[in-house]
Amino acid sequence: MSKKRLFYKSIIWQLIGLTWISLLSYLWFGDWIRSLSFSMVVLIVSIFIYVLYEMAWERFTNYK
């Protein structure tokens, strides 16, 4: 999988996650501004963690 495709795949996955995180954090915080702020921080961190995970997975599963 190319790094460009991997990046786009992670963006789409995180948008799906953003929806659920926003809804659940709204139930927790009771405020849309706090909920969306929290969700954006989680989104940004999650994208980079996912990319690192995929790169590590590729490296270790293709090990010869």
C-alpha positions as CSV (number, residue, x, y, z in Angstrom):
1,M,0.0,0.0,0.0
2,S,1.4,3.4,-1.0
3,K,1.9,6.0,1.7
4,K,-0.4,8.4,-0.1
5,R,-3.2,5.8,-0.2
6,L,-2.5,4.9,3.5
7,F,-2.9,8.6,4.4
8,Y,-6.2,8.9,2.6
9,K,-7.5,5.7,4.1
10,S,-6.6,7.0,7.6
11,I,-8.4,10.3,6.9
12,I,-11.6,8.5,5.9
13,W,-11.5,6.2,8.9
14,Q,-10.9,9.1,11.3
15,L,-13.9,11.0,9.8
16,I,-16.0,8.1,10.7
17,G,-14.5,8.0,14.2
18,L,-14.9,11.8,14.5
19,T,-18.6,11.4,14.2
20,W,-18.8,8.8,17.0
21,I,-16.4,10.6,19.2
22,S,-18.3,13.9,18.8
23,L,-21.6,12.3,19.7
24,L,-20.3,10.4,22.7
25,S,-18.2,13.4,24.0
26,Y,-21.3,15.6,23.6
27,L,-23.1,13.2,25.9
28,W,-20.2,13.5,28.4
29,F,-19.5,17.3,28.2
30,G,-23.1,18.5,27.3
31,D,-21.6,21.2,25.1
32,W,-20.9,21.1,21.4
33,I,-18.0,23.4,21.5
34,R,-16.1,21.4,24.1
35,S,-17.1,18.2,22.4
36,L,-15.8,19.3,18.9
37,S,-12.6,20.7,20.4
38,F,-11.9,17.4,22.2
39,S,-12.8,15.4,19.1
40,M,-10.5,17.4,16.9
41,V,-7.5,16.8,19.2
42,V,-8.3,13.1,19.2
43,L,-8.7,13.1,15.4
44,I,-5.3,14.7,14.8
45,V,-3.4,12.4,17.2
46,S,-5.2,9.3,15.9
47,I,-4.3,10.0,12.3
48,F,-0.6,10.1,13.1
49,I,-0.8,7.0,15.4
50,Y,-2.7,5.1,12.7
51,V,-0.1,5.9,10.0
52,L,2.8,4.9,12.3
53,Y,0.9,1.7,13.2
54,E,0.4,0.8,9.5
55,M,4.0,1.6,8.6
56,A,5.2,-0.7,11.5
57,W,2.8,-3.4,10.4
58,E,4.1,-3.3,6.8
59,R,7.7,-3.4,8.0
60,F,7.2,-6.4,10.3
61,T,4.9,-8.4,8.2
62,N,7.2,-8.1,5.1
63,Y,10.2,-9.0,7.2
64,K,12.3,-11.8,5.5
